[in-house]
């Protein structure tokens, strides 16, 4: 594959220190609101979650952001999955939002922890019933012979719980990523991209620095 000429310049916007919020959570909220309002993103909540296994092997996958509070970023998954096993071994993780139509990226690094069960239960019960049944049917990341086997399990559970609440799987719930670093990236002309990094300090303030591209 010859990809040398697959390039374009970035001229959509610029990022300047004067317009940045001193609080990275508020800066993220501003960026997210603008990204969503642009209408150019199909899944603005989608981000790449990077984890590292006990053996030191990095893994990445796309998950969906479901909430942001004053402590961090929340998503939901199966705790027994590959990502759950990685997190159990190493709670240091990274997030990456790639908003390519806007020529923007946001990176977040931090420590991850489970949220309380009551909050996980409340969110699970708010999901569409089909999603609840799908979570119950799948032992995420475990091998399975065929799709037919998986769908048969789904239909079996559909019949089993007809007219009843679907129970939250014991291995399912939420995680909160508590950031220690943010990076906001805006593509720039001549590959002179704008990059600003926020680093959490011991006094809980945030140090903001411009990085060279």
N, C-alpha and C positions, 0 to 999 in steps of 0.2 A: 504494500500500500504506500503510495506516494502522497503525503499529506503536507508537504512543505508550503504549498500555496494556499492552504485552507486557513485563511486569516481575515480579520476585519478590524477596523479601528474602532475605538470606543469614544464617542463624542456626545453621549446622551446627557451627562450631568457632571458636576464637580462636587466634591465634599470638602468643606472648609471648617477649621476649628471654631470659627465664630458662630456657626450654626449648630454645633454639637451640644447636646444636653450633658450636663456634668454627671448625671445618673445614667449609666448604660442601659438600665431597664427601661427608662423613659425614652432613651434614644432608640432602643429596639421597638418599643411600642409605636413611636412616630414612623419609623421605617416600615413596620408591618402594616400600619394603617394606610400609608401611601401606596405600598405594594398591592394591597388588596383592592384599593380604590382604582388602581390603574386599569384593572380589567385584563391585564396581559398575562396573568399567572393562572394556570389551571388549578394548582394545589399550593397556595401560599403557605399552608401549615406544614408542608412536607420538608423534612430535613434528613440529612445523613447523620446517623449515629455511629460513632466509631468506638469500639471497645477492644480490649486486649485480653486474650485468654491466659490461663495459668501458665501455658507453655511459651507465652510471649508472642503469639500469633495475632496480628491485628485482624479485626473483622469490621465490615461496614454494611449498613443496610438503611433503607429509607423507612422512617416512621413518621407519624403525624402528631404534631404538637396539639395538645388538648387544653392546656391552661398555662397561664403565667401568673405567679403571685409574687409577693415581695421577697420570697426566698429563692425562687428559681422557676425552671421550666418543667412542665409535667406531661408525661405521656403514659400510655397503658400497654401492657403486653403480657405474655405468659412468662412467669418467673422461671419456669423449667426449660425455656428455650435456650438456644445458643447464646443470645445476648444476656439472658439471665444468668447463665453459668459463668460467662465472662465477668459480669458485674460482681458476682459473688466472690470471684478470685481477685478482681482489681476494680475498685470503685472509681478510678480516675477515667473519665470519658471525655469525648469531644463531640460537638454538634457542628453542622455546616448547612446553612441555608444558601442555595444557589439560585438566585433570582436572575437568570441569564437574560431574559428580555429587557430587564431594567439595568443590565450591566452592573449588578450589585451582588456582593457576597457578604454573609455575616458568619463569623466563626465564634464559637463559645467553648471554653474548656472549664472543667470543674469536677466536683465530686458528686456521685449519685447515691441516692438512698431511696428506700421504699417509703411510700406515703402510708398513712394509717388505713386500716382495713375498712373502716366505716366510709371513708371518702371513696375508696375503690368500689365498694358495694353500691354507693349512691350513683356513681358514674355508670357502672355496669347496668344497673336497672334503668338508666335513661337511654341506653342504646336501643336501636331497632331490634326487634325480636330475632330476626334472621342473623344479625351480628352476634347476639347472645348465644344462639344455637351453634353458630360457627366456631365460637371460642370454646364451647363445651365439647364439640366434636373433634377438634384438632389438638393432638399432643404436639404442639409446635416444635419444629426442628427434628422430630423423631422420624426415622424412615417408615415408609408405607409402600406396599406393593403396587397399588393402582389407585387412580382417582376414583374409580367405581367403589372401592372399599371406603374411601373417605365420604363420598356422597351417601352411601348406604348408612353409615354411622349418623350422618346429619339427619336423614329421613327417619331413622329409628328414633332419634331424640325428639324430632318434631312430633311424632306420634305419642311418645312417652309423656311429653309435657304439654300436650294439647289441653288448653283450658287452665293451665297452671303457670305460675311464675317460673322462669328458667333460673336455676341456681347459678351463682357465680362459681366458676371452677376454683378449687382450692389453690391452684398454682397461678392464678391470674390476678393482676392488680396494677397499681400505678407506681411510677418512679418520679422523683424530683431531682433534676440536675441543678446543683447549687454552684453558680459560676464563680471562678476566680480570675477569668480573663474573657474579654470580648474583643473581637476585631471587626471593624466596619470597613468594607472595601468598595470603592466606586471606580469602575473602569475609566481610564483617562487617555486622551490623545497622545500619540507617540509612545504608547505603553508607559506613560508616566501616571500610573494609577494613584488614586488617593487612598491611603491606608491609615486608619487611626486605631490604636490599641488602648484598651482600658485594663489596668492591672489592679487587683484588689490589694490594698495595703493592710498592715497589721491593725491600724486604727479604724478599719472598715471603710476608709475613703478610697476613691479610685484615682489612680495616676493615669493621665491621658497623654499619649505620645503619638506624634506622626512618624510613620515608618516609611523608609524609602521603598519604592516599588521593586 
